Amino acid sequence: MIMIQWIIGFLGSFLIAGAAFWKKSLSISGALMAICLGTVMYALVSPAWYGTVIAFFVSSSLLTKWKHNTKKSIEEGYEKSGKRDAGQVWANGGIALILSITYYIWPVSIFWWFFIGVMATVNADTWATEIGSLSKKPPRSILTFKKVTPGISGGVSALGLFSSMLGGGFIGLAASLFSAKLEMEMIFFYILMGMISGFIGALTDSFIGAKLQVMYYCEKCKKEVESFEHCSHHARRVRGWKWMNNDRVNMISSVVGGLVAMLMGILFI
């Protein structure tokens, strides 16, 4: 039985990651990392964990491709493109994997709630970025509330904030359905858990992005960017901690979202 779970996990992850690679949503390193994460997660814990991760991956990948040409100019300043590499996959799924392993060893509900908060945060952040970047109004800095250039770390918009709540709520809904929590009260609570934890986690991402994330200035295109290489030239670091790149910001904010969801579970379930 255990061997069958590993085989099913591998085949399912291979097919999904392969399709994502074919659609250029994942790089080869990202696909390999996704296969490893998915296989282990499916084999060790219930399909609810695996299904929730798939819900995040499919929805976020579709949104990344949605109106890609319109968002292309904004994405030029990002450290990573829409094609996720191993670092991005690990930043979004590594903590989830650690939680699934922990739950396998010590099956208590707090790790499941923490997992929901983590996935709600990464989904909320992705939805906020992909939908919020289409806002007709310029974003504002989460620190100063002044208008900033679209795509700048720490910039938020009303559309982006609303989208983050929808993204978190979507994960809460997926988690309730995959875990067979079909009572209306539990479905509602899981959606609320996802919305609140995802929203707070996404706000944390924006705050750290504005305050601590390393940013560079490209002398050639005269823009602030997240990568130390831009326009085929080395960019000059202008602010932030050198080690605090976008992947680490994502991981820290997802932990915050996970803690919020765990606290909600402890207090109200």
C-alpha positions as CSV (number, residue, x, y, z in Angstrom):
1,M,0.0,0.0,0.0
2,I,2.8,2.4,0.9
3,M,4.6,1.7,-2.4
4,I,1.4,2.4,-4.3
5,Q,1.1,5.8,-2.7
6,W,4.7,6.6,-3.7
7,I,4.0,5.5,-7.3
8,I,0.7,7.4,-7.5
9,G,2.4,10.5,-6.0
10,F,5.2,10.3,-8.5
11,L,3.1,9.7,-11.6
12,G,0.6,12.5,-10.6
13,S,3.4,14.9,-9.9
14,F,5.3,14.0,-13.1
15,L,2.2,14.5,-15.2
16,I,1.3,17.9,-13.7
17,A,4.9,19.2,-13.6
18,G,5.5,17.9,-17.1
19,A,2.4,19.8,-18.4
20,A,3.6,22.9,-16.6
21,F,7.0,22.6,-18.1
22,W,5.5,22.2,-21.6
23,K,3.3,25.3,-21.0
24,K,6.5,27.1,-19.8
25,S,5.1,27.6,-16.3
26,L,8.1,25.7,-14.8
27,S,11.7,25.5,-15.8
28,I,13.4,22.1,-15.8
29,S,14.8,22.7,-12.3
30,G,11.3,23.9,-11.1
31,A,9.7,20.8,-12.6
32,L,12.1,18.4,-10.9
33,M,11.6,20.2,-7.6
34,A,7.8,20.0,-8.0
35,I,8.0,16.3,-8.7
36,C,10.0,15.7,-5.6
37,L,7.8,17.8,-3.4
38,G,4.5,16.3,-4.8
39,T,5.7,12.7,-4.6
40,V,6.8,13.0,-0.9
41,M,3.7,14.9,0.1
42,Y,1.2,12.5,-1.5
43,A,3.0,9.4,-0.1
44,L,3.3,10.7,3.5
45,V,0.0,12.5,4.2
46,S,-3.6,12.5,3.0
47,P,-4.6,13.5,-0.6
48,A,-6.1,16.7,1.0
49,W,-2.6,18.2,1.4
50,Y,-1.6,17.2,-2.1
51,G,-4.9,18.5,-3.6
52,T,-4.5,21.9,-1.8
53,V,-1.1,22.3,-3.3
54,I,-2.3,21.4,-6.7
55,A,-5.1,24.0,-6.3
56,F,-2.6,26.6,-5.6
57,F,-0.3,25.6,-8.4
58,V,-3.0,25.4,-11.1
59,S,-4.7,28.6,-10.2
60,S,-1.5,30.6,-9.8
61,S,-0.1,29.2,-13.1
62,L,-3.2,30.1,-15.0
63,L,-3.2,33.7,-13.6
64,T,0.5,34.1,-14.4
65,K,-0.3,33.3,-18.1
66,W,-3.5,35.4,-18.1
67,K,-2.9,38.7,-20.0
68,H,0.8,38.0,-19.9
69,N,1.6,40.4,-22.7
70,T,-0.1,43.2,-20.8
71,K,1.9,42.5,-17.6
72,K,5.2,41.9,-19.4
73,S,6.6,45.4,-18.9
74,I,5.9,45.2,-15.2
75,E,7.5,41.8,-14.8
76,E,10.8,43.1,-16.3
77,G,11.8,44.3,-12.8
78,Y,11.1,41.0,-11.0
79,E,13.9,38.8,-9.8
80,K,12.1,35.8,-11.4
81,S,10.0,35.5,-14.5
82,G,6.6,33.7,-14.8
83,K,8.5,30.5,-15.4
84,R,9.1,29.2,-11.9
85,D,12.5,27.6,-11.1
86,A,13.5,25.3,-8.2
87,G,14.1,28.2,-5.8
88,Q,10.6,29.5,-6.4
89,V,9.0,26.1,-6.1
90,W,10.8,25.5,-2.8
91,A,10.0,29.0,-1.5
92,N,6.3,28.3,-2.2
93,G,6.2,24.6,-1.3
94,G,9.2,23.8,0.9
95,I,7.5,24.8,4.2
96,A,4.4,22.8,3.1
97,L,6.6,19.8,2.6
98,I,8.3,20.2,6.1
99,L,4.8,20.5,7.6
100,S,3.6,17.3,5.9
101,I,6.6,15.4,7.1
102,T,6.0,16.8,10.6
103,Y,2.4,15.8,10.5
104,Y,3.3,12.3,9.3
105,I,5.5,11.9,12.4
106,W,3.2,13.8,14.8
107,P,-0.4,13.9,13.4
108,V,-2.0,16.8,15.2
109,S,-4.3,19.4,13.6
110,I,-2.1,22.4,14.3
111,F,0.2,21.4,11.4
112,W,-2.8,21.1,9.0
113,W,-4.0,24.5,10.0
114,F,-0.5,25.9,9.6
115,F,-0.3,24.3,6.2
116,I,-3.5,26.0,5.1
117,G,-2.2,29.4,6.2
118,V,1.1,28.8,4.3
119,M,-0.7,27.9,1.1
120,A,-3.3,30.6,1.5
121,T,-0.4,33.2,1.8
122,V,1.5,32.1,-1.3
123,N,-1.7,31.9,-3.3
124,A,-2.9,35.3,-2.0
125,D,0.4,36.9,-2.8
126,T,0.3,35.4,-6.3
127,W,-3.2,36.5,-7.0
128,A,-2.5,39.9,-5.6
129,T,0.5,40.3,-8.0
130,E,-1.1,38.8,-11.1
131,I,-4.4,40.6,-10.8
132,G,-3.3,43.7,-8.9
133,S,-0.8,44.5,-11.7
134,L,-3.7,45.1,-14.0
135,S,-5.1,47.8,-11.8
136,K,-5.8,51.1,-13.7
137,K,-4.7,53.0,-10.6
138,P,-1.0,53.1,-9.7
139,P,0.0,51.2,-6.5
140,R,1.0,52.9,-3.3
141,S,3.8,52.1,-1.0
142,I,2.7,50.1,2.0
143,L,5.1,52.2,4.1
144,T,4.5,55.7,2.9
145,F,1.2,55.4,0.9
146,K,2.9,57.4,-1.9
147,K,2.3,56.3,-5.5
148,V,5.0,53.9,-6.7
149,T,5.9,52.3,-10.1
150,P,3.8,49.2,-10.8
151,G,5.9,46.1,-10.0
152,I,8.0,47.7,-7.2
153,S,8.2,45.5,-4.1
154,G,6.0,46.9,-1.3
155,G,3.5,48.5,-3.7
156,V,-0.2,47.6,-3.0
157,S,-3.5,48.5,-4.7
158,A,-7.1,48.1,-3.8
159,L,-7.5,45.5,-6.6
160,G,-4.4,43.6,-5.3
161,L,-5.6,43.6,-1.7
162,F,-9.0,42.3,-2.7
163,S,-7.4,39.7,-4.9
164,S,-5.3,38.5,-2.1
165,M,-8.4,37.8,0.0
166,L,-9.9,35.9,-2.9
167,G,-6.8,33.9,-3.4
168,G,-6.6,33.0,0.3
169,G,-10.2,32.1,0.4
170,F,-9.8,29.9,-2.6
171,I,-7.2,27.8,-0.8
172,G,-9.5,27.6,2.3
173,L,-12.3,26.3,0.1
174,A,-10.0,23.8,-1.6
175,A,-8.7,22.5,1.7
176,S,-12.2,22.0,3.1
177,L,-13.4,20.2,0.0
178,F,-10.3,17.9,-0.3
179,S,-10.4,17.1,3.4
180,A,-14.1,16.3,3.1
181,K,-15.1,19.0,5.6
182,L,-18.4,19.4,3.8
183,E,-20.4,20.8,6.7
184,M,-21.4,24.4,5.8
185,E,-20.0,25.8,9.0
186,M,-16.6,24.2,8.4
187,I,-16.5,25.2,4.8
188,F,-17.2,28.8,5.8
189,F,-14.6,28.7,8.5
190,Y,-11.9,27.2,6.3
191,I,-12.6,29.9,3.7
192,L,-12.4,32.6,6.4
193,M,-9.2,31.0,7.7
194,G,-7.7,31.2,4.2
195,M,-8.9,34.7,3.6
196,I,-7.5,36.2,6.9
197,S,-4.3,34.3,7.0
198,G,-3.6,34.8,3.3
199,F,-4.4,38.5,3.5
200,I,-2.1,39.1,6.6
201,G,0.6,36.9,5.0
202,A,0.4,38.9,1.7
203,L,0.6,42.2,3.6
204,T,3.6,40.9,5.5
205,D,5.2,40.1,2.1
206,S,4.6,43.6,0.9
207,F,5.9,45.1,4.1
208,I,9.2,43.1,4.1
209,G,9.5,43.7,0.4
210,A,9.3,47.5,0.9
211,K,11.5,47.6,4.1
212,L,14.0,44.8,3.9
213,Q,14.1,43.1,0.5
214,V,17.3,43.8,-1.5
215,M,16.7,46.1,-4.5
216,Y,19.1,47.1,-7.3
217,Y,19.2,50.0,-9.7
218,C,19.8,49.4,-13.4
219,E,21.8,52.2,-14.9
220,K,20.8,51.2,-18.4
221,C,17.0,51.3,-18.1
222,K,17.0,53.6,-15.1
223,K,14.7,51.3,-13.0
224,E,14.7,49.7,-9.6
225,V,14.8,45.9,-10.0
226,E,14.9,42.8,-7.8
227,S,17.8,41.1,-9.7
228,F,21.5,42.0,-9.5
229,E,21.7,41.5,-13.2
230,H,19.4,43.5,-15.6
231,C,19.6,44.5,-19.2
232,S,22.7,42.1,-19.4
233,H,24.5,44.3,-16.9
234,H,25.3,44.2,-13.2
235,A,22.8,46.4,-11.3
236,R,23.8,48.5,-8.3
237,R,22.4,47.6,-4.9
238,V,20.5,50.6,-3.5
239,R,18.7,49.2,-0.4
240,G,17.7,46.2,1.6
241,W,19.5,43.3,3.1
242,K,21.7,41.5,0.6
243,W,20.5,38.0,1.5
244,M,16.8,39.0,1.6
245,N,15.7,38.2,-1.9
246,N,12.2,37.5,-3.2
247,D,12.2,33.8,-2.3
248,R,13.2,34.5,1.3
249,V,10.5,37.2,1.6
250,N,8.0,34.6,0.3
251,M,9.0,32.0,2.9
252,I,9.0,34.4,5.8
253,S,5.6,35.8,4.9
254,S,4.1,32.3,4.5
255,V,5.3,31.4,8.0
256,V,3.4,34.4,9.3
257,G,0.3,33.4,7.4
258,G,0.7,29.9,8.8
259,L,0.9,31.1,12.3
260,V,-2.3,33.2,11.9
261,A,-4.2,30.2,10.6
262,M,-2.9,28.0,13.3
263,L,-4.0,30.5,16.0
264,M,-7.4,30.7,14.4
265,G,-7.7,26.9,14.5
266,I,-6.6,26.7,18.1
267,L,-9.1,29.5,19.2
268,F,-12.2,28.5,17.2
269,I,-12.1,24.8,16.2
